[in-house]
């Protein structure tokens, strides 16, 4: 086999002739049928991996030949239109949330060009105030919480990760847009979503040969790190990571659920699968096709696959599909995305609380994007749209709404749990210290766990330097 990406897992590692090899789909029998990422609670029940006896063989092997291809489900396509949301309170909160986030960005980046839906000049950027202009206590929370932008490609973490990946590939001497360039870039974007702690990546990097890639300090939390992307690096990382379980050391950030020790099996398998991923990306014509390509990789479900693809497209490729898929129509993301559990839960509440499948949730995200301008107008909000290459407004897409509702789902928990009184307590406690730089800005995930009765105590603990959240990009 000619390994186009230069990532053939067949290396020169010694191996006993009678050592068993089993990478067949039956080799792992925990009954897993869906992705467990982005769940707030630890693995439990039937989805948990079985206990491994101390004397049992290691849960992964060096492979001699590619495993049998797995049958991957295709991403569901929405077919029938849906009507407006049944819960108009939530609908209003969503669009007010989007407006607040976009206005916050205007204030952070005043030189950035934004345009209105009607083409007329936008008024000066001012954040909404609680109790005014139809807003309730929501602005008290939003003005304090750390969260992403409305547009997925605008997040600083996406931009930084893109810079990191391109620097690594340039250091490796790979030609931009080549199969190896695309393959290794995708593997690094997925590795980021595997959610390893930053110090795990840096500790492994310290074990690699001198002269290997080390990210510059200008890349913030990624400075000094490398992510495994070549065959040799991935085998090296797997061997290193296995020792972390032996030592009982922390391995993953607490930002969302991860695959845990299964990754010791999944990482080598991805070496066999990456050529198919690249070929599928090359042939992709729609965003759904591109999403299907990422789901080929072992251990990659909807959330990890969708976010890794966005990082690759917006961050690494800077939104230029010609770098990896010349026939891909990027405008198809207006009506399709891979949906995580947070956004799926929000649209389920908005449309009457009825259990929705993935395709139905995606249809509703597309509805929210398609009807955004009319809804902003009805609320009297002049939304600041990003400017497209032709100078016109860049319309919101299903991908944008999925991204924003991931944060909104946590904001909604804080909004409804704190109520007006609790939100005022939190604002009075934290607004001044945050403004003066006396304490960091908490993430919206921290706010989501607040309750009205205990809000003051939690804020006091935060001000005293309580538990801080792990870095995630």
BELPEJO-V171126 format. One record per helix or strand of 3 or more residues. SS is the DSSP state (h for helix, s for strand). FROM is the first residue (numbers start at 1). TO is the last residue. If there is no record, write none. Layout:
ss:SS from:FROM to:TO
ss:SS from:FROM to:TO
//
This chain:
ss:h from:25 to:27
ss:h from:45 to:47
ss:h from:88 to:108
ss:h from:138 to:142
ss:h from:152 to:154
ss:h from:156 to:171
ss:h from:179 to:193
ss:h from:198 to:207
ss:h from:217 to:222
ss:h from:231 to:247
ss:h from:260 to:283
ss:h from:287 to:294
ss:h from:302 to:316
ss:h from:321 to:323
ss:h from:330 to:334
ss:h from:341 to:350
ss:h from:358 to:370
ss:h from:372 to:378
ss:s from:385 to:387
ss:h from:398 to:435
ss:h from:444 to:448
ss:h from:455 to:463
//
